[in-house]
């Protein structure tokens, strides 16, 4: 029997060559990204577990510096067409986001062990899930209210704040001209009737404040629209290879 194509995912990458401070939040397909802190006060006031947040731009030669506990490294991607797992995704290379968190009493946000310390010793660069050593890191250093680092709501809101900040850039990325991408990859979900069926089982976190996972967000590796694996009762979830590849699972650690 002939193979059946169940869906296509196209990922277009746009390489960012410059990340700098400015008065506006802007990203271009030609590789310029401008960061502004102007919307941070409104974001903080909308989160009842967050006391403050600061953004730092960490250049590739600036890894020898202090960091609070690292909650997440996040690629900046958006759906230009379709939903997560199919259609067209636009993603940025050369830059990523990082969330760190500590509370007002100086307690690091963690359960079984914190990761504060020298950044160059806490991240193994150039590995799956970590920044490239040449990436600019947009660091969201969140200060939670006392005790909120050990409650589910605290780390969740830290992720949500970052997600809403990045959404401003995602909305611009949706309109990028695909002809200007620096790389293009196409993936197909193929069914092969009569042949062996393969299932890859992945055990994911699903307990406590730090060990949560959002599934099926609106954006690749996003938060908005996602559902917590804890709230879903840690039940098995079936996802396609392209959904997994496109960032339908977002680990909240």
N, C-alpha and C positions, 0 to 999 in steps of 0.2 A: 504493500500500500504506500501511496505517496505521502511525503511529509506534509504537515499542515502548519502554516504560519499563523500563530495565534495573536500576534501583535508586534509592533515595532517601537523601539525607543531610540531616538537620536539625541546624543549629547554634544552640544556645541560648546567649546571652551574659548574663553576670551582672556588673553593674557594681560594682566595688570602690570604696567611698567613703573607707575608712580602713585604713591599714596601720600597725601599731604593734608595739612589742616587748612580750613577755609571757612567762609561764612555760609556756605550752602552744602547740602548733601547731594553729591553728584558722582555718577560713574559713566564712563563712555566706552564704546566698543573699541576705541583706539588705544585704550590702556591707561586712562587717567581716572583716579578715584580721589575725591575730596571728602574729608570727614569734618563734620561740624557737631558740636556738643549742644546745639541750641534746643533740641527736643528732649534732652535728658531731664530737666526739672519736671516736665509734664509726665514723663514716663515714671519717674520715681514717685510722684504724688498719686499715681494710679495704682501703686502696689503697696499694700498695707504691711508687708513684712520687710520692706527695703527702706533703709535709712538714707543711703546715698549710693552713687555709682560714679566712677571716673573711667575715662577711656584713655588708654595710652597706645601710641603707635610704636611697636617694637620692630626696629629694622633688623636685617639679618646679622649685623655685626654688634647687636646689643643684647645678646642672650645672657651675658654675664651680669645678671641683676636679680633682685629679690622678687619673688612672686608669692601671693597667697595660694591656698589650695586650688588646684586646677579642676574645675568641674567638667569642662568640655572643650573640644576643638571642633569648630563647625565650618564646613565648606559653605560658600555663599553661592547658592543655586536657586533657580526659579523655573516654573513651568511657563514656557512660551506658548505651548499648545498642548491640550489634553490634561490628564491628571497624572499623579505620581505613578510611574511604572510604564507609561506609554506616551506617545506623542513626542514633543520636543522639549528638551531641557537646556537652558543656558546656565553655564557655570563659570566662575572666575578662577583663574589660576594666578599664582604669584602673590596671593593674599588669602588669609583665613581669619576667622574670629576665634577668640578664646575667652571663656568665662572663668573668673576666679571669685572666691567668696570667703569672707570672714565676718563675724558679728561685731557689734559695738563694744563688746567686752574683750575683744581680741581672740575669741575662740574660733579656730578654723572650722570651716564647714566640712564635716566628715562624719563617718560612722566608725569604720574599722581601722582607719589610718589616714592621716592627712598628707598632703603633698606640697606643703609650703617649703620654700627654700630657694636655692639658686636655679633660675629657669633652665640654664644649660645642662644642669644635672637632673632635672625633673622631666624633661622631654627627650625621648630618643627620636631625633629628627630623621626625616627621609624614610619613614616606615608607614605601612598602611594605617590610616587613622591619625597620623601625626603630621605636623607641618613639614614642608620641605625646608631645608636649611637656608634657602634663598627667599623664602616667603616673608612678606611683611605681615606681622600679627597685629590685628586690631584687638586689644585686650580690654575687656569689660571687667573692671575690678569692683565688685559689688560689696557694699557693707550692709549686712542684714541687721535687723533689730535683735536685741539680746535674746539668745536661745533659738532664734529662727533657723539657724543652720542645721539643727537636728530635727526639724519638723518638715514634713513633705512640702508644705506650702512655700517655704523659704527658697530652697533650690529651684522649685518649679517656677516661681515668680522671677528669679534671676534669669532663667532660660527664656521666659516669656518676654521680659524686658528687652533682652538681646534680640529676640526674634522680631519684635515689633520695630526695633531700630533698623535691623537689616532689611525689613520689608520695604522701606523707602527705596533702597537700592534695587531690590528685586523688581519693583514696579517699573523702574527705568530699564532694567535688563530685559524685560519681556519684549521690549520694542527694538532690541538690537537687530541690526541687519545681519542675517546669518552668513552673508557673503564675507563679512569682516572677521569671522572667527579664526582663531589660530590653530584649532584642531577640531576634527569632527569624527565621532564614532557612532556606529549604528549597530544595534543589538536586536535580535529577534527571539521571541519565545516560540520554539519549534516543538510541535508534537509529532512523534514518530510512531504511528500505530503499528502494533505487532512487536515492538521492541520493548526492552526492559524499561520500567518506569523508575526513575531515580528521585529520591527525596533526601535532601540534606537537612539534618536536624541541628538547630542551633539553640543552645540553652541561653536564655536572656535573663537579665536581672528583673526582679519583681518583688522587692521587699524594702520596707523602711524608707527614709527620706532620700538617701542618695541612690538607692538601687531601684530606680523606676525607669520605665521606658514608654515613650509615646509612639503609637502606631497610627499609620494612615493620616499624617498631617496634610494640610493643603499644599505645602511647599516641600521640596526635597530637603531632608534633614531639618525640617521645621518643627514648630510647636503648635501654632494655631490650628484648630480643627482636629488635633490628634486625640487619641484615647489612651489612657494609662493602662498598661498591662496589669497593674495591681487592681484597678477598678473593674477590669474585665475578668477578675478572678484567676489570673495566671493560667488561663485556658490556652491550649495549643491553637496557633493561628497559622493558616496556610497562606503563603505569599509566593508570587511568581519570581523567577530569577530577575526579571527586569524591574519589578517593584523593589526587590532587595538592592539591586544595583543603583537604582534611582534615589534611594534614601528614604524608604517608607518606614524604616525603624530608626528611632532617635533615642539613643541611650542617654539617660539624664544623670550621668555620673561625672 
